[in-house]
C-alpha cells in the first residue's frame, strides 16, 4: 500500500540517478532492487545489483563532481533520500554514523580493485 | 562471575550487560552495544529484561506513545542500515495541517518524499480485531534477539551493588550478576527508585500527564478526512500546549500534551469545531474511546543518570521536550553504548562521554520551553494566528519561495530539528519582517479582504 512505504517509489526501469548529472544526496533502498550501471560509448556495463538497506550516491556527499554511474530501478523500488545537510549534522552529533558508510566504501574499493586485476 | 578487574572498569571478552526495559531506549542501546562490540572484536553477553509482551493488543503490550518516527530519525536509522519495514508502518506522513480558530493551512514536506512514519508501539489498540499487527517496540526487540541479545520476560524486582558487579533480581528465577546495568525503564517511579539504590547521585526526571486515545475509522474515511497529513492544533484552550491527530491505517491517534491533562480538558478539545472538522460529520468523536491513556511525559530530565557500572537512557535519563521521544532515546542509547564499549563503564567514563550528550539535550529543552512559551502567546492571539496562516499560505502557494516560516513550523511539529536551531531560524529578519507584513495584511482592512475568515464569511452568504 502506497501510504505505508517510506521514501519515493520508482517503477521498473526508471532512472534514479543519472551518470554525468550533479547531485549531493545519499540514497538508501527501502524495498526492491536497483542496478548500478556505468555508461560507456561501447554500451552499458552493469557494475552491481543493490537491495534493501543498501545505499548509493555516497560520492556526492564528499565531492562536488557529477554522478559517476547511473542507478536504475530493477522492478518496483522505494528509495529514501538522505539530505547532505542532515547527514553531516547527524555525523557531527554521532560520528559512528559514518562507520557503515566507510565499511561499504571500503568494500566497493576492494571490489573495484579486484575487477581491475581480473580484467 | 565478573571477569573485570575492579580498578579498570572496562568491558572485556565475556563481560555481561543487563538492560532493564525493552522499549526503544533499551532496544537501541542493546542493538548498538552488540554492533559496536562486533566492530571492536569484543564478545559480550547481553540480556534484556522486559516483562511486557509487545505482541499483545491493548495496554498490556503498549508503551503509551503517539507513535511518530520523525524525519531525522528515519534518516539516521536508514544510514545505519535500519530500514523500518512497511508492515510496521501504519501510514507515512507527507504533510502537516495547521488548524487554528481562524482557518487551516497545509504545510508540505520540504523534500516531496514520505519520510515520517506513524506506527503502533504495541500490537494495536484495545478492542482491535486484527491480530496480525506488528508494533515498533516488538520489531526492535526481535532485531536485538537476532543480533544476539537474550530477552528475559520477567520483571526486575531488585538491584544490588557489590564489589565486582551489580546483581539483578527478578521474580521467578535466580538473580544474575552483571558488569554493567542499563536502565531504560521510562518514567516508572517504582523501577527508577530501584536504580536510585545503585546510583545514589541520580535525581529522578520531572513529569506530567499527557493524553492519548485511538479512534477506529474505515481507512477510506481516514484518507478522505485526514489523508496522509498529521493535523496539529493551535487552539486557545487552557492547559493544552500541543494537540495533534495522527492518521494510521484504520485508526486515528489523538495526542494532547500540556500540563495535567484531564477528562474535561480532553472533552473541551474534541468538542472544538476545528477537531470535529477532521472527522466525518456523523462520527461519534465525543464518545469515550475504548483505548485511551494518560501516560507520563518527561518535562525535566533526570540529573546524574550514571554511576560506576550503571547508566540510565531514554526518558529515564534525558529526553526531548514534548517531541521526538524515540529520537531522544536513540541519541542517549547510542551515546551510552559507545561509551560502554569503546571507553569504559565507570562513573568517570560516563561523566566524560555520556553526560555531555544529556546536557546538550537539556540545553536544547531550555530553548524548547521558550519556544512553547512563544507558541502559547500565539495560541492566545487571533491577530498573530491570522498573520501566521497568511504567511504560511503565501509561502506554500509561491513556487521557489524561501519557506522560512513553513520550515520552522515543520521542524517544530515534526521534531526534525533541535529547538536552538528552530529559534535561530525563527529570529531570521526575513521571517520576522514577512510575519509582521502578513499580520498587518490579514488583520487591517481593506488589506484583509482576501483573508481565510472573510472568504468563509462570503461563502456563507
Boltz contact constraints between the chains, C-beta under 6 A:
constraints:
  - contact:
      token1: [A, 3]
      token2: [B, 91]
      max_distance: 6.0
  - contact:
      token1: [A, 3]
      token2: [B, 92]
      max_distance: 6.0
  - contact:
      token1: [A, 3]
      token2: [B, 228]
      max_distance: 6.0
  - contact:
      token1: [A, 4]
      token2: [B, 86]
      max_distance: 6.0
  - contact:
      token1: [A, 4]
      token2: [B, 89]
      max_distance: 6.0
  - contact:
      token1: [A, 5]
      token2: [B, 86]
      max_distance: 6.0
  - contact:
      token1: [A, 6]
      token2: [B, 74]
      max_distance: 6.0
  - contact:
      token1: [A, 6]
      token2: [B, 92]
      max_distance: 6.0
  - contact:
      token1: [A, 6]
      token2: [B, 114]
      max_distance: 6.0
  - contact:
      token1: [A, 6]
      token2: [B, 117]
      max_distance: 6.0
  - contact:
      token1: [A, 8]
      token2: [B, 113]
      max_distance: 6.0
  - contact:
      token1: [A, 28]
      token2: [B, 78]
      max_distance: 6.0
  - contact:
      token1: [A, 30]
      token2: [B, 83]
      max_distance: 6.0
  - contact:
      token1: [A, 52]
      token2: [B, 83]
      max_distance: 6.0
  - contact:
      token1: [A, 53]
      token2: [B, 81]
      max_distance: 6.0
  - contact:
      token1: [A, 53]
      token2: [B, 83]
      max_distance: 6.0
  - contact:
      token1: [A, 80]
      token2: [B, 78]
      max_distance: 6.0
  - contact:
      token1: [A, 81]
      token2: [B, 113]
      max_distance: 6.0
  - contact:
      token1: [A, 82]
      token2: [B, 75]
      max_distance: 6.0
  - contact:
      token1: [A, 82]
      token2: [B, 79]
      max_distance: 6.0
  - contact:
      token1: [A, 86]
      token2: [B, 75]
      max_distance: 6.0
  - contact:
      token1: [A, 90]
      token2: [B, 76]
      max_distance: 6.0
  - contact:
      token1: [A, 94]
      token2: [B, 334]
      max_distance: 6.0
  - contact:
      token1: [A, 96]
      token2: [B, 338]
      max_distance: 6.0
  - contact:
      token1: [A, 97]
      token2: [B, 79]
      max_distance: 6.0
  - contact:
      token1: [A, 100]
      token2: [B, 80]
      max_distance: 6.0
  - contact:
      token1: [A, 100]
      token2: [B, 81]
      max_distance: 6.0
